[in-house]
Amino acid sequence: MFDRLAEPRDAIAVVGIGVRCSVGLQARAAAAAVRAGVTGFGDHPYMIDKVGEPIVVAREPSLDAALQGPERLVALARPALLEALAPLAQYGIGVPALIGLPEPRPGLPDAGAMLAQMVADATGVVPADARVVILPRGNAAGLLAMQQACDLLLAGQGRFCVAGGVDSFLNADTLEWLDAQGMLKSSANRNGFLPGEAAGFCLLASSATAREFGLPVLTWLETAGAAVEPNRIRTRTVCVGRGLSDAVEQALAPLRMPQDRVDESICDMNGEPYRSEEFAFTVLRTQKSLVDFSRFVTPADCWGDIGAASGPLFANLAIASQRRGYAKGPRTMLWASSEGGDRAALVLRASAPVVALGGGR
């Protein structure tokens, strides 16, 4: 058991979470699947790569493979949003929303208007009152949405805010583009990644609001950092992890060292060498702030690259580990890197002592 944790000063609470992905249609199921090492990979029903083999993807199993465009993103996002908003279902409160989306790419639909209407429907308010902000910032988008939601709440601009992301690489044009660009992992390309799809949202509130509504705190969003990497992937430059290091160092700066060192991390490494090298350079610069730099989780091994949905799904894994008793300690860092250069990091702190239950499961 860790020492009893005081309420962090100026921290924002996660009071609800919702997830949809290839290994789980709800938050708890997805976390349990990753913990057990369950993978959601399979052959796409009809897409073939350039060497004539079925493209391996991580597909959300309840969705029709033929569903494309903004409708697919909305179909992914709606149940995850409703799950995250469940603690407020009885109150009928309009909640601002920040939604991370992919960066521009072939096959990417413009889903902003449909997602805004989805939030309005879920919160029972007219679209203008829903205050939906769309962040098309790639893999870091979900974490950036959570950071901006924290800023909004700390500025007193709302009592609750829902933040997260949705992404799907399973559009036919997108898969063909990934294959043509050498980004798709296949028998002919071991340095690519396996495309996935997911949606995840966190319902956030100040500690005072959580107490007022009697909502249990799932975890605290303690610190955050964001930066831009100038030497981006797939450019003729050499990345030494400066952008990710800056984001991580910003997130670590408010913590007292060595007593507040980060116990483990969850990141979006997906099998591409660039990501691994960036991670290695970042660890070299920040390892004194980590209890053990080798304690990191790469859930893309289970659900593929889920792009803009990465941040909230990482948060779900951290919450499950903290509450189920298999976390390495009270602090977990989440980080993600976007193709366009955005880097984001977030430190979550357990809301209660972490006690091993049932053999750490």
N, C-alpha and C positions, 0 to 999 in steps of 0.2 A: 504494500500500500504506500502511495506517495503521501507526503504531508498534505493536510487539508488546505485547499486552495482558497485564498481570498478572492473576492470579486475584483478583477483587474480594473484599474482606473481608466475611464474613457473607452472601455472596450464595448463592442457591440455583440449582442447575443444572437446565435442561430436558434430559433424557436420552432422551425419547421423545415422539412427537406423533402424533396420529391425527385425521383430518378426513373429514367426509362432507358434501357440499353439492351444489348444482345444477350447478356447473362442475367438480367433481372428486370421485371416490369414494375418493381417497387424498390424503394431505397434499401430496406433491410435485405431483401432477396439478392439484390445486386452486390451488396457488401459481403454477404455470406458466400456467394459464388466466387468472388475474387479471393476471399480468405481461403477457400477450399481449392483454389487453382483451377476452377472450371473455366473452360474456354468457349467462346461463342462463335467459332469460325466454321465456315462451310462453303461449298461451291455456290457461286451465284447461279440462280436458276437458268439464266440464258446468256449472260455476258461471258465472252471468250477473250483471252488475252492474245497478244501478237504471235505467240508460238502455238496457238490453237488449243490451249488448255482453259478449263473453267477458271474464272477469276475467284480467288478465295477472299471472302468478305466476312465481317462480323455484323450480321443483320438482325435488327429487332424482330423477333419471331412472329409477332402478332400482325405485322404489317404486310400487305400484299406487295410483292416485289415490283409489280407494275405501277404502283403508286409513285408518282414523280412530282417534281416542282414544289411550289410552296405548300401544297396540300400535304406532302410527306413531312415537311418540317413541323407543320401545325399538328399533324397526327402524333408525332413524337412528343411535342412540347406540351400539348393540352393535359394529358394525364399526369405528367410530372408536375406541372404547375398546380393542378388541383390537389395533388398529394401534399405539396409544400404549403398550400393555403388552408389545409384542413383544420389547423388550430383556430382559424378565424371564421370557420363556416357559419357559426351561430350569430356572428356579429354583423355581417353584411357591410363590412368596411371596405371602401375603395382604397386600393394599395398601389402606390407607384411601382413601376417595374422597369428594370434594366436588363436587357436581353442581349447576350453576346451572340454574334453570328460569324460565319466564315468571312475571310477576306475575299475579294473578287476572284473568280476562277471560272473556267468553262463549265457550263452545266449548272451554275449556281443560280437558283431562282431568287427573285425579289420578293421576299416573304414579309417585309416590314409591315405592310398594311394588314395582312391577315393575322399576324402575330399580335398587333395592337388590338384588333377586334377580339381575338381570343382572350387577351387579358381583361378586356372590358366585360366580356361574357362571364369570365370566371369570377370577377369581383363584383358583378352586379351593378356596374356604373356605366355611364355613357363613355364612349371612347375618349372624348376630350378630358374627362375627369380622371381617366386611368393613368395619365402621365407616363406613357411608355417611351423609353429611350432605347434605341437600337444601336449596338456597338459592333460594327462589322470588322473585328480586329483579330480574327483567327484563333489559334490555340490559347492565347492569353486572354481572350475576350471574356470568358466566364469569370476569371479571377479579377479582371479589370472592372467588370460589372459589380462584383461584390465590394471592391474597394470604393467605387463611386457611391454605392449604396450606403456604405459606412459614413462617407463624407456628408451625404444628404441627411442622415439621421443625426449625426453629431452637430450639424448646423441647425437642427430643430425644424427641418423642412418636412417632417412626417413622423408618424408614430411607428409605422411599419414600412418595410420596403421589401420587395421580392426581387432577387437578382440571380442570374444564372446564364445558361446558354443552350443552344440547340445547333446540331450540325449533322449532316449526312453526306458521306462521299459516294453514296450508292445511286446517284443519278448516272444514267448511261453515258452521257457526254463527259461527265467528270471522270468516270472509270477509264474511258478511252483516252482521255487527256493524260491521266496519271501514268497509264501504260506507255503512251508515246513519249513522255518526258523522262522515262526511266525511274519513276517514283514508286511504281507498284511492285510490291514484293511478289516474286514468282519463281518458278524453277529456273528461269533465265536471268533473274536479278535478285540476288540475295541481300542487296543493300537498300532495297525499298522498304515500304511499310504496308501493313495490312489495313485496308480501309474499313472504318466502322461508322456507326451512327449512334447518337444518344441525345438525351435532353436531361437537364438537371436544374433545379431551382432551390435556393435557400430563402426562407422567410426570416428577415432580420428585424431586430428591435433593440432599443436601448434597454439597459438593465431595469430602469424605472418602469418602462412600459411592460416588460415581461412580468415584473412583480404585480403591476396593476391588474393585468389580465390573468394572473395566476398561471402563466405558461412556463413549463420547465425549460431550462436552458440546456440545449444539446451540446454546445461548445461556445467558447468565446473567440471572436475574431480579434486577436490581440494587437498585431502589428502588420504592416504591409509595405511593399515597395514596388516601384515600376520604373522601367528604363527602356532605352531603345538600343538595339545592337546595330552598329553601322556596317559590319561585315556579314551580310545575310547569306543564308543558305542558297545554293545554286547561283552564286555570283563569283566573279573571278577575284575574290578576296580571301584572306586567311582569317578565320575567326579564332580568337583566343578567349572567348567567353566574357568579354568586357561588359556587354549589356546585361547578361544574366547575373554576373557578379555584382554589378551596381544595384540591381533590383533586390538581390538577396541581402547585400550589405545594408541597404535602406531598411529592410524588414528587421534585420538583426540589431540595428543601431540603438533602438530604445531599450533593449533588454540589458539586464545587468549580467556581466560575465565575471566568473564562469558559472555562477549558480543558475542562470537562466538559459543555459545552452539548449539547443534544439535536440530532441531525442531521436527523431527519425524524419524522413522526408518522403513525399510522394511527388513524382514528376512525370512528364510526358515524353520521356525517351521512347522512341518507337522502332528502333532498329537501324535508323540511318546513322552512318558514321559521324556526320556533322553534330548530331545531337549528343552523342556519347563524348565527343571531344570537348564540346561546350561545357558539358556537365563536369568533366574532369578538371578543366581549367578553373571552373567556379569553385569546386571543392578544394582545390589547392589554395585558393585565396581565403576561404571562409572556414576551413576545417577546425580551427580553434574554437569556433562558436558552435560546433556540432559535437555531441557526445561521442558519436562514432560515425564517420563519414560513409562507412559501408552499409549503414542502415537506411536503405532507400527502397521504395516500391515502384515498379514500372507496370501499372495495370494494363497498358497496351498489350501486354502478353496475354491478357484474357479477353479484352473487348476491342482490340485494334486501336487505331488512331481515331479519337472521337472529336478532334478539333476544338471548336468553341465551347463544347460541353465539358471540357476537361476539368476546369476548376471546381464546379459544384459536385461533380462525381468524385473528385479527390476528397472534397470536404466530407462527403458521405462515408468514404472509407475511414477517414480519420475519426469521425464521430463514432462509427461502429467499433473501432479498435479501443477508443477511450472508454466507451460505455460497456463493452463486453469484456474488458479486462486483459486484452492482449496487446495494448499499446506499450511501447518501450518506455514511455514516460509521459508527462503531462503536455509536452509541446510537440506539435507536428508542423513541419513547413511544407507548403504546397508551392510548386513552381511550374511555369509553362512558358514556351517559346513559340512565337508566331513567325510564319514565313516572312512577313513584311518587316520584322524587326522588333515588334513589341515583346517585352519581357515583363513578367509579373511574378511576385512572390507574396505569400501570405502565411502568417504564423497563427495556428489555432492552439488554444490552451484549453485543456479539459475543464469542465465546469464542476467536477467533483473528484474526489480521490479515485484513482484507478485501482480496482481490486480484481485480481485474477479470479475468474469464475469458471467452474467446470473444466479445469485443466487448461485455462487460457483461451477457450473457445467462446 
